[in-house]
Amino acid sequence: MQPRDRNTSHGATIIPLIRPRPGQAAGPPVKPRLLDQVRQSLRTRHYSPRTEKAYVAWIRRFILFHGKRHPETMSEADIGAFLSRQASEAKVSAGTQNQALAALLFLFQQVIGRQLEWLGNLVRATRPVHLPVVLDRKEVRDLLAHVQGQIWLVCALMYGSGLLTA
């Protein structure tokens, strides 16, 4: 006589219970994770995929900076500390810091649903000062002395119209 298979009982096959797929909850619906909520909120508002990627990255950095605390437990001072560190220690540009601020404002106002107070003590990244480079009158005279024909005409017209200023 053959030994019985463990999956059979009196010759009948036992069918295992249906298990939920990976990522599916077996019980009541579970609230999506925070970054998934952010992604869904951005997609609902038709933000571009690149904006979504940047915002999620900034929010992830913000959470990691504060030791993986949930943003609902954080205050404006925590946001200010993160953004100030970006400007002072990480040496990010003003545009990059503004992007991080926009991502955090989106998180708190659109996803969490909390209006933020003024972030007045924020250390802001400074924009570099770009002075226009212009030629003085002697440099324009020297430039025009070294060109001839149609090129001279084009340069003289540019100078006369203000594109080559002295």
C-alpha positions in Angstrom: 0.0 0.0 0.0 1.3 3.5 -0.9 1.7 6.2 1.7 -1.0 8.9 1.4 -0.1 12.3 0.0 -0.3 15.1 2.7 -2.5 17.1 0.4 -5.2 14.4 0.2 -7.8 13.3 2.6 -9.5 10.1 1.8 -8.4 10.5 -1.8 -9.6 14.1 -2.2 -7.2 16.9 -3.0 -7.2 19.8 -0.6 -7.1 23.2 -2.4 -5.1 25.9 -0.5 -6.9 29.1 0.5 -6.7 31.9 -2.0 -4.0 34.3 -0.8 -4.0 38.0 -1.7 -1.5 39.1 -4.4 1.6 40.8 -3.2 0.8 44.4 -2.3 -2.9 43.6 -1.8 -4.4 43.8 1.6 -6.4 40.8 2.8 -8.7 42.9 5.1 -10.1 46.4 4.9 -8.4 48.9 2.5 -5.1 50.3 3.8 -4.3 53.9 3.5 -1.6 54.3 0.8 1.9 55.2 1.8 2.8 58.9 2.0 5.0 59.0 -1.2 2.3 57.1 -3.1 -0.2 59.7 -1.9 2.1 62.5 -3.2 2.4 60.8 -6.6 -1.3 60.3 -6.9 -2.0 63.9 -5.9 0.5 65.2 -8.4 -0.9 63.0 -11.2 -4.5 64.1 -10.4 -3.3 67.7 -10.8 -1.6 66.8 -14.1 2.0 67.7 -13.0 4.7 66.6 -15.3 6.5 63.3 -14.6 9.8 65.2 -14.1 8.1 67.4 -11.5 6.7 64.3 -9.8 10.2 62.8 -9.7 11.8 65.9 -8.3 9.1 66.5 -5.7 9.2 62.9 -4.4 13.0 63.1 -4.2 12.8 66.3 -2.1 10.1 65.0 0.2 12.1 61.8 0.7 15.3 63.9 1.6 13.2 65.9 4.0 11.9 62.8 5.8 15.4 61.3 5.9 16.8 64.5 7.2 14.5 64.4 10.2 15.1 60.8 11.0 12.2 59.2 9.1 9.6 61.1 11.2 6.2 61.5 9.5 5.7 65.0 8.2 2.3 65.3 10.0 4.4 65.5 13.2 6.6 68.3 11.9 6.3 72.0 12.2 7.4 75.0 10.1 10.6 75.1 12.1 11.5 71.6 10.8 10.9 72.8 7.2 13.0 75.9 7.9 15.8 73.8 9.3 15.9 71.5 6.3 15.8 74.4 3.7 18.4 76.4 5.6 20.7 73.4 5.7 20.3 73.1 1.9 21.4 76.7 1.5 24.2 76.8 4.0 25.8 73.3 4.1 24.7 71.7 0.9 25.3 74.9 -1.1 22.3 74.5 -3.4 21.4 77.2 -5.8 18.5 79.5 -5.1 16.4 77.8 -7.8 17.1 74.4 -6.3 16.1 75.6 -2.9 12.9 77.1 -4.3 12.1 73.8 -5.9 12.6 72.0 -2.5 10.3 74.6 -0.9 7.6 74.1 -3.6 7.8 70.4 -3.0 7.3 70.7 0.7 4.5 73.3 0.3 2.8 70.8 -2.0 3.2 68.0 0.5 1.8 70.0 3.5 -0.9 71.9 1.7 -2.2 69.5 -0.9 -1.4 66.0 0.5 -1.6 66.5 4.3 -4.1 69.4 4.1 -2.3 71.8 6.5 -1.7 75.4 5.8 1.8 76.6 6.8 2.6 79.7 8.8 5.3 82.1 7.6 8.8 80.7 7.1 10.5 83.9 8.0 13.7 82.7 9.6 14.7 80.8 6.5 18.3 81.1 5.3 17.9 81.7 1.5 20.4 80.7 -1.1 21.6 83.8 -3.0 21.4 84.2 -6.7 24.8 85.2 -8.2 25.0 88.7 -9.6 25.6 88.8 -13.3 26.9 92.1 -14.6 26.4 92.7 -18.3 29.5 92.7 -20.3 29.6 95.8 -22.6 32.3 97.3 -24.8 33.5 100.8 -24.2 33.8 103.3 -27.2 37.5 102.5 -27.8 36.8 98.7 -27.9 33.9 99.3 -30.4 36.2 101.5 -32.6 38.9 98.8 -32.5 36.4 96.1 -33.4 35.0 98.0 -36.3 38.6 98.8 -37.5 39.4 95.1 -37.9 36.4 94.1 -40.0 35.4 95.0 -43.6 32.6 94.6 -46.0 29.3 93.0 -45.0 30.7 92.1 -41.6 31.5 95.7 -40.9 28.0 96.7 -42.0 26.4 94.1 -39.6 28.6 95.2 -36.7 27.9 98.9 -37.3 24.2 98.2 -37.5 24.4 96.2 -34.2 26.2 99.0 -32.5 23.9 101.6 -34.0 20.8 99.7 -32.8 22.1 99.3 -29.3 23.1 95.6 -29.5 26.7 96.5 -29.2 26.7 99.2 -26.5 29.5 101.5 -25.5 
